[in-house]
């Protein structure tokens, strides 16, 4: 579930950075990331737009067929929730009255709220509609119906005034902002991860180590087992990334016990590998991601024991400078602290752009770089020094 939540956090972060997306894109976000409904406290959900195939019966009293974006369910309290999605760039939800009285909802927001309320009333007052919802959501019964409207950003609106105006409506609906949804997703992701500290609304990284290596791996290797990254001691406290028919993460814990995890890499194009860890006796952890998908998550609280050291770290070969990988290594970042959530996502966006436009250092299986005492990656021997390339894509290299 953590990985699913992280993918949802990532997608929502980048969606909110793109202006003028059609409303359909935000609905598709929810369909691609069902874990969001779980974070919001729903046991079940289903889309009810015209493309979904799910239908509610015609409401003869109101003269329309309700087509909400989603209907969600809370089985324990037998509640159905109409979930309507609007765009995050709906700004200024309230406006002052011309007569000087208290603010009111703007016309567009008033329309969204009224539409949500009408859908709720239709389901509440129509037994056939409730039966249809029960059948689709696999609920035994619906005792109550409410609404949830997702719209705008809290920074662009007078949230307390909106909340007060909405609270006076019948039926009951909740008004949620996209940035608050993003905050909820970050809360859910960070809940069991001790490497973050929440400062106001932002999760910052604590003490530890962060390493990012962006590299393209050649489909042709000199060695049957070729190392791209190797960190730590020879027989314990070690993290290695090596290549055979595909890529593998190989771990040795504090007692030398091994763990190996396969990674499905695409050869010849940039891949992003990220390793974060802390040796703290209480909140220590190890997290390894490939292309923003977490491959390994080991927490001290769950029994993980390791004392990784950066004293011996090599990129492009094993720790002894042997068994090197044929690869082009682009951006390499080493920080002696964990990256915060927003910081990591901002960096990911930069890496994605850099993967298309950046240059790299090509290693031929005998070349490598070693971390020096200053924390930089160097190679003093000319023969073992990698070659500068203007691209990270093997198909675009000119030799």
N, C-alpha and C positions, 0 to 999 in steps of 0.2 A: 504493500500500500504506500510506503514512503516514496518509492520510485514513481508511482503513478501520481502522487501529490506533487512531487518535484516537477514532473513533466507538465502538469497543469499550471503550476506556479510560473514556469518558464514561458509557456504559451500565452498565458494571460498577461504577463509582463510585456511581451513583445506586441501583443494585440493592442494594449493601451498606449503604446508608443507610435502607433500608426493611425493618423487621422483619416477621417472620411471613408472608413470601411463600411460596407453595407451591413444592415442589421442582421442579415442571414449569417454572416461570419461569426457573430457572437453566439447565435443559436448553435451553429456547428461546433463551436468550442465546447459547449456543454455536452453535445452528443459524443464528441471524441474523448471527453474526460468525465466519465460518470462518477469518479471519486469526488467531484465537487459537490454533488448532491449528498453524498455521505457526510462530507464536512459540514454541510448546512443542516444536518440532522434528519435527512429523509431516508426512509428504508427502501423506497421504490419510486420510480418515475417513468414517464413516457411522454414523448412528443405528441402534440395534437394539431400540428400545423397541417396544411393541405397535402404536403408531400409524404407525411408519415404513414398514412393508411389508417390511423386511429381516428375514429369519428365519435362525436357526441350527437344525440338525436336533436332534431329541429325543436326549438322552443316556441310552441304555438302562442304562448302568452306574450312573449316579447318579440316574436316575429323574426327570429334569426337563428342560425346554427352556431353555437359557440365554437371558436377555433383558437384556444389559448396556445401559447408556445409550448408549455409543458404543464402537466398535472403531476404533482408529487404526493407521496403518501407517508403518513406516520402511523404504522400499524398498531403500535402500543396504545395510542389514544384515539385510533380510528378517525383520523383527520385527513381530509384531502386539501391540498394547497394549490391554487391556480398560480402558476409562475409565469409572469410576463417579462419579456426581455426587450429593452430599448437600448439606444446607443449611449456610450459613455460621454459623448461630446454634447449631450443635452445640458446646456448651461442655464443658470439662473432659473431655478424652479419656481420662485415666488416673485411677485411684483407688488408695488405699493398701490393702494386704491386712489383713485382720483379725488374721492371725498375726504381723504386724510385718515380714514379708518385703517384698521390693521391689515397687514398684507394678505394677499390671496395667491393661489396657485396660478401660474401662467397658463394660457389657454392650451398649449400643447401638452403640458404636464397634467392639467385638469382632464384632458381627453384620455390620457393613458390611465389615470387613476379610475376614471369612470368606466372605461372599457374593462379593466380588471374587476371592478365591483360588479359589473353586469354579468361577467362570466361566473363569478362566485354565486350571485343570486340565482342564475339559471340552473347551476348544478344543485344548489341547495333546495330549490323549489321543484325540481323535476326528478321523480323517482327513477325514471328510465335512464336519465343521465348518470345518476349515482350508481345504478346497476352496471352501466357501461364502464364507468371508471373502476368499479370494484373488479370487474372481469379482467380489464386490461392490466391493472396494477396488482392483481391477485390479492385483493383485500377482502376480508369477510364482510365488513360493514363500514359505512361512513356515518359517523355521528355528527361531525362538524366540518364546515368548509370555510377556508379563509384564502387570502391572496398575498402574493409576494411580487412586488414590482422592482425590477433592477434597472436603474437608470442614472446616468450622470456621474459626476464626481463630487465628493463632499466639499472639496476646496472651492468649487464653483457655486456652491449653494449655501443658503442659510439653513443648515441642517436642523437646528432646534425648532425653527418656525415651520419647516416642512413636516417634521415629526408631529408637531402640535396640530397642524391642519389635517394631516392624515388620520390622526387618532380620533378625530371627531366623526369620521366616516362610518357608515354602516352599509355593507358588512365590513368586518375588520380586515385590513390589509397592512402589510409591512412594506416600507419603502427602504430599499438598500442601494448603496452607491458601489460603483465598481472598485474604487480604491479600498473600500471596507471589505469587499469580497476578497481582494488580493491580500489584505491583512489577515483575514481569517485563514486563507490557504497557507500563508507563511507561518501562522501560529500552529496549524496542524502539522506542518512539516518539521518545525523546530521543537515540537513538544518533547520528543524523546532524544533530542540531540543536545548534548551538554557543551558543544563547541561554540554555541551562540549566546549572546547576551542581548536582550531587547532594550534599546535605548529609545525612549518615546515610542515611535512606531517602526523603528528600523532595527533589524537584527544584525548586530556587528559580530565579527569573528574574534575569538579569544586567542590566547597564546597557543602556538603550535607551529606547524610548517605547512606551507602550500607550495606545490610544484605543478606547473603546467608545462607540458611538452606537446607542441603540435608537429606532427611528422607524417610524411608519406612513406609508406613501406613498399619497397620494390617487390614485385612478384618473383624475382629471381634473386636467390641468396647464395653466398659462398659456403655457408655453414648450415648443417642440418638443424642446428639449434643456434639461432642468431639473436643476440641481446640488443635491445633498444635502450632500456634503462636498467640500472642495477644499483641498489642502495643497501648499505649496511655491512654486516660481518659475513664471514664465509659460511658458517654453519648454524647461525641463529640470528634473530633480529634482522631479517633481510626481506626486501621486496624487489622482485625482478619482473621485468616485462620482456618476454622473448618471443621469437617468431619461428614457426615451423610451417605447417600447411596453413595455419592461421596464427593468431596471437594468444598468449597465455600470461596470466598473472600467477607468479609463484611466490608464496610466502613461507617464511620460516619464523615461528614465534620465539618467545624468550627461551623455550626449552628445546628448540630445534625441530618442533613438530611441523610437518609441511601441510600446505593447503594450496591447491591449484585450481584456477578458474579459467575457463575458455572464453575468449573474446572473438566475436565475429567481426573482423576488420575488412575493409574494402581496400585492396592493394592499389597503389599508384596514385591515390588522391589523399588530401590532408585528413588526418585523424587527430582528434584532441584527447589527450590523456592527462588526467588530473589526479594527483595524489595529495591528500591532506592527512595529517596525523598530529597527535599530541601524546607525549609520554607522561602526562600528569597522573599521579597515583589514584586520583578519584575520578576525573572526567576524561581520562585518556581515550583515544579512539583512533581508528584507521578507516579512511574512506577513499575509494578509488573509483573514478568515473571514466567512461569512454564515450566520447561524443555526447556528453551531458547526461548519460545514463549510468546510474550507480551500479557498479559491478560488485563491490565489496563494501559493507558497512559493519564494522566491528566496534563495539563500545565496551569500555572498561566495566561498566555497570552490569554487562551481560557475561563477564568472565574473560574478556579479551586481555591478553598479557603480551606486551611487546615493549621494547626500548630501542626504537630505531634511532640511528645516528646518521647525520649527514657528513660525518668526517670522511667516509669513503663512498663517494657517489660518482658514477660514470654514466654518460649519455653516449650511445652509439656502440657500446660493447659491454662485456661483463666487467666485474670489478677489477679484474687483472689486466684489462686492455686486450682481451682475447675474444674470439667468437663474436665479432662485430656484425651488426645488421647493415644491409644495404638499404639506405633510406635517405630522405631529404628532411632535415630538421629545420623547422621555421621558428616561430616564437617560442621562447623558453622563459618562464617566469618562476623565480624562487623567492618566496617571502617567508619570513620567520614569524608569521601569524596566520591564522585561518582567515580566509576571505568572508566578509559578510554576505548575506543573501543577495541584496541589491548589487553589491560590488561584484559578486560572481556573475550575475546576469548581465551587467553592463560589460564586463570583460568578455563574456561569451559572445555578445553581439559584435564586439570588436574583432574577436578571433574569427568569426564566421566571415566577416568582410576581408580580413587579412588572408584567409585561406585561398581566396581568389586572386588577390592582388599582391600578396607578399612574396618575398624571396626566402631562400633557405640555404643551408649548408649540406652538401651531398657527401654522405659517407659510403665508402665502397666495400665495407666489411673488414677493413684493417685500420680505419680511422675512427677516432673517438675524442671526446672531451671529458676532462676530469674537473671536479669542483676543487678550487684552491682555497687557501685559508681565508681569503676575502669574500668567499661565497660566489665567485665568478667561475664560469666554465672556460677552461683554457686547454690548449695543446701546444706545448713548446717544441715538440719534434715536428720538423717540416714534413716528413714522410707520413706521419699519422694525422696531419692536419686536414680537415675536410675542405671541399671546394665550394666556392660561392656559386649558387645558381639563381637565376632571376625568377624562378617559379617553384611552386611546391608540387606541381603536377608532373609526373614522369612523362606523360604524353606530350608535354610542351617543352621538354628540355632539349637543348641543342648541344651536343657534345663535340 
